C-alpha cells in the first residue's frame, strides 16, 4: 500500500487479539464485554502463555484514545507494537487450536 491507514491496521489486529482472548474464555465458560476484563482473565487463567498485562493495557489505551478521543495512530505507534501484537496473536491462536483439537478427540 502506498499510504496505509495505520489506525485501520492497528484496530484490525487489536480486534483479532481481543476475539482470540474471548474465544479462550469460552473454554472456561466465561464471557465479558469489557476488554480490560477479557485481557485480565487471560493473564490470570492462562499464565503458561506468558502474556504481559502492561502490553494489553498499552494497546487497549491506544485503541480507546483513538476510538473515543479521535487520537491518530501513526506509523511509529504501529511499529512500536507490531511485533508483539503479532506474537500475541500467534500465541493465542496456537493455544486455541490446541484446545479445539482436544475437544475433537
C-alpha positions in Angstrom: 0.0 0.0 0.0 1.3 3.4 -0.9 -0.3 5.2 2.1 -1.6 2.7 4.6 -4.1 3.7 7.2 -2.3 2.8 10.5 -5.5 3.3 12.5 -7.2 0.6 10.5 -4.2 -1.7 10.6 -3.9 -1.3 14.4 -7.6 -1.8 15.0 -7.9 -4.9 12.9 -5.0 -6.5 14.8 -6.5 -5.4 18.2 -9.9 -6.9 17.3 -8.3 -10.2 16.3 -6.3 -10.3 19.5 -9.4 -9.5 21.6 -11.5 -12.0 19.8 -9.0 -14.8 20.3 -8.9 -14.0 24.0 -12.7 -14.0 24.0 -12.8 -17.5 22.5 -10.3 -18.8 25.0 -12.5 -17.5 27.8 -15.3 -19.7 26.4 -13.3 -22.8 27.2 -13.6 -21.7 30.9 -17.3 -21.0 30.4 -16.8 -17.3 31.0 -17.7 -14.2 29.0 -17.4 -10.4 29.4 -17.9 -7.5 27.1 -15.3 -5.4 28.8 -11.9 -5.5 27.0 -9.9 -5.0 30.2 -11.8 -7.8 31.8 -11.1 -10.1 28.9 -7.4 -9.4 29.0 -7.2 -9.7 32.8 -9.0 -13.1 32.6 -6.4 -14.4 30.0 -3.5 -13.2 32.2 -4.9 -14.8 35.3 -6.2 -18.1 33.8 -3.5 -18.8 31.2 -0.2 -17.9 32.9 1.6 -20.5 30.8 1.2 -18.3 27.8 3.4 -15.7 29.4 1.5 -12.7 28.1 2.1 -9.4 29.7 -0.5 -7.1 31.4 1.4 -3.9 30.5 1.2 -4.7 26.8 -2.5 -5.4 26.9 -3.1 -2.1 28.8 -0.9 -0.2 26.3 -2.8 -1.4 23.2 -6.2 -1.1 24.9 -5.4 2.5 25.9 -4.2 3.3 22.3 -7.4 1.8 20.9 -9.6 3.7 23.4 -7.8 7.1 22.8 -8.3 6.6 19.1 -11.9 5.4 19.3 -13.2 7.8 22.0 -11.0 10.8 21.6 -10.0 10.7 17.9 -6.3 10.4 18.6 -4.5 9.4 15.5 -2.5 6.2 15.3 0.7 6.9 13.4 3.1 4.6 11.6 5.6 5.0 14.5 2.9 3.9 17.1 2.1 0.9 15.0 5.7 -0.1 14.6 6.2 0.0 18.3 3.6 -2.7 18.9 3.6 -4.6 15.6 6.0 -7.4 16.6 4.4 -8.0 20.0 0.8 -7.9 18.8 1.6 -10.4 16.1 3.4 -12.6 18.6 0.4 -12.5 21.0 -2.0 -13.3 18.2 0.2 -16.3 17.2 0.4 -17.5 20.8 -3.3 -17.2 21.4 -4.2 -18.8 18.0 -1.9 -21.8 18.8 -3.5 -22.2 22.2 -7.0 -22.0 20.8 -6.1 -24.6 18.1 -4.7 -26.9 20.8 -7.9 -26.6 22.8 -10.1 -27.2 19.8 -8.1 -30.4 18.9 -8.7 -31.7 22.4 -12.4 -31.2 22.1 -12.4 -33.2 18.8 -10.7 -36.2 20.5 
